[in-house]
């Protein structure tokens, strides 16, 4: 069961691809698993346009997913142990099958989503091989810049 050490993973600024579904962040738990405590996404589009769909998902079948490795940062205490979870951003190969847990539509023109999970109702990934991801889906011609983060406890 995840404990009380808090971490975060953050993407660099990413320019979204038009007409695409791409993962922004993918978390893979270590031992003892993890609980998602917070998430955030923001866009810097210069004009209004069709909304960007943002999905929080759990991986069912990972396939050959690949992306850029990102090291979880300690959120609260430098004396916390190094996170056992691993993370990747800007996936170039998507997971094969996912289950959408939550979904939002955001404006690409200054759209912002920042959510803290309700205590004891956090999305979790407890077992080895379980992964939690955050992805976007854009329409044709929609290419705003984006930054995203996932906060978690283990």
C-alpha positions as CSV (number, residue, x, y, z in Angstrom):
1,X,0.0,0.0,0.0
2,X,1.4,3.4,-0.9
3,X,2.7,5.5,2.0
4,X,3.2,9.2,2.7
5,X,6.1,10.2,0.5
6,X,5.1,12.7,-2.2
7,X,6.6,13.1,-5.7
8,X,5.8,14.9,-9.0
9,X,6.6,14.4,-12.6
10,X,6.4,17.3,-15.0
11,X,6.6,17.6,-18.8
12,X,8.7,20.2,-20.6
13,X,6.6,22.5,-22.8
14,X,5.3,20.3,-25.6
15,X,3.7,21.5,-28.9
16,X,0.7,19.3,-29.4
17,X,0.2,17.6,-32.8
18,X,-3.0,18.2,-34.7
19,X,-5.5,15.3,-35.2
20,X,-3.7,13.2,-32.7
21,X,-4.0,11.2,-29.5
22,X,-0.8,11.2,-27.6
23,X,0.3,10.4,-24.0
24,X,1.7,13.4,-22.1
25,X,2.9,11.4,-19.0
26,X,3.0,7.7,-18.1
27,X,3.6,6.5,-14.5
28,X,4.7,3.0,-13.7
29,X,4.6,2.1,-10.0
30,X,7.4,0.5,-8.1
31,X,7.0,-1.1,-4.7
32,X,4.7,-0.4,-2.8
33,X,2.6,1.1,-5.7
34,X,1.3,4.7,-5.9
35,X,-1.7,6.9,-5.4
36,X,-2.3,9.8,-7.8
37,X,-2.8,12.9,-5.6
38,X,-2.9,15.7,-8.1
39,X,-2.8,16.4,-11.8
40,X,-2.6,19.5,-14.0
41,X,-2.6,20.5,-17.7
42,X,-2.4,23.9,-19.3
43,X,-2.4,25.2,-22.9
44,X,-1.0,28.4,-24.4
45,X,-2.9,28.6,-27.7
46,X,-3.0,32.1,-29.2
47,X,-6.5,31.7,-30.7
48,X,-9.7,30.0,-29.7
49,X,-10.3,26.6,-31.4
50,X,-11.8,23.2,-31.0
51,X,-11.3,21.9,-27.5
52,X,-8.6,19.5,-26.5
53,X,-9.7,16.3,-24.8
54,X,-7.6,15.3,-21.9
55,X,-7.9,11.7,-20.5
56,X,-6.6,10.1,-17.3
57,X,-6.3,6.4,-18.0
58,X,-5.1,3.1,-16.7
59,X,-3.1,0.9,-19.1
60,X,-4.7,-2.5,-19.8
61,X,-2.1,-3.7,-22.4
62,X,1.2,-1.9,-22.5
63,X,2.5,-3.2,-25.8
64,X,5.8,-1.4,-26.8
65,X,5.1,2.0,-25.3
66,X,8.1,4.2,-25.4
67,X,8.8,7.8,-24.5
68,X,11.4,10.2,-22.9
69,X,12.3,9.1,-19.3
70,X,11.6,11.7,-16.6
71,X,12.8,11.3,-13.0
72,X,10.1,11.9,-10.3
73,X,11.0,14.8,-8.1
74,X,10.5,14.8,-4.3
75,X,7.7,17.2,-3.6
76,X,7.9,17.8,0.2
77,X,11.0,16.5,1.9
78,X,14.6,16.2,0.7
79,X,15.0,13.3,3.2
80,X,12.3,11.3,1.5
81,X,13.6,8.2,-0.3
82,X,14.0,8.3,-4.1
83,X,10.8,7.4,-5.8
84,X,10.5,3.7,-6.9
85,X,8.0,4.7,-9.6
86,X,9.3,5.4,-13.1
87,X,7.9,7.9,-15.6
88,X,8.0,8.9,-19.2
89,X,6.7,11.9,-21.1
90,X,5.9,12.6,-24.8
91,X,5.4,8.9,-25.8
92,X,6.4,8.1,-29.3
93,X,4.7,4.7,-29.1
94,X,1.4,4.5,-27.3
95,X,0.1,1.7,-25.0
96,X,-1.9,-0.9,-26.9
97,X,-5.1,-0.8,-24.7
98,X,-6.2,1.7,-22.1
99,X,-9.2,2.2,-19.8
100,X,-10.3,5.8,-19.6
101,X,-10.9,6.8,-15.9
102,X,-11.7,10.4,-16.3
103,X,-12.0,12.8,-19.3
104,X,-12.2,16.6,-19.7
105,X,-12.5,19.0,-22.7
106,X,-10.3,22.1,-22.4
107,X,-9.9,25.2,-24.5
108,X,-6.6,25.4,-26.3
109,X,-6.6,29.2,-25.7
110,X,-5.5,29.4,-22.1
111,X,-7.2,26.2,-21.0
112,X,-6.2,25.0,-17.5
113,X,-7.0,21.9,-15.5
114,X,-5.6,21.5,-11.9
115,X,-7.2,18.8,-9.7
116,X,-6.3,17.5,-6.3
117,X,-7.7,14.0,-5.7
118,X,-10.2,13.5,-2.9
119,X,-8.5,11.8,0.1
120,X,-9.0,8.1,0.1
121,X,-10.5,8.2,-3.4
122,X,-7.3,8.6,-5.3
123,X,-6.7,6.7,-8.5
124,X,-4.1,4.1,-7.8
125,X,-1.7,1.7,-9.4
126,X,-0.8,-0.9,-6.9
127,X,0.3,-4.0,-8.9
128,X,3.5,-4.5,-10.8
129,X,2.8,-3.7,-14.5
130,X,-0.1,-1.3,-13.7
131,X,0.4,2.1,-15.2
132,X,-1.4,5.4,-15.1
133,X,-1.3,7.9,-18.0
134,X,-2.4,11.3,-19.0
135,X,-3.0,11.9,-22.7
136,X,-4.6,14.4,-25.1
137,X,-6.7,14.2,-28.3
138,X,-6.7,17.2,-30.7
139,X,-8.8,18.1,-33.7
140,X,-7.4,19.2,-37.1
141,X,-5.5,22.5,-36.9
142,X,-5.3,22.5,-33.1
143,X,-1.6,22.7,-32.0
144,X,-1.2,24.7,-28.7
145,X,1.8,24.4,-26.4
146,X,1.2,22.3,-23.3
147,X,2.7,21.5,-19.9
148,X,1.4,18.8,-17.6
149,X,2.2,17.2,-14.3
150,X,1.1,14.3,-12.1
151,X,1.6,14.3,-8.3
152,X,1.6,11.0,-6.5
153,X,2.3,9.3,-3.2
154,X,4.1,6.1,-2.5
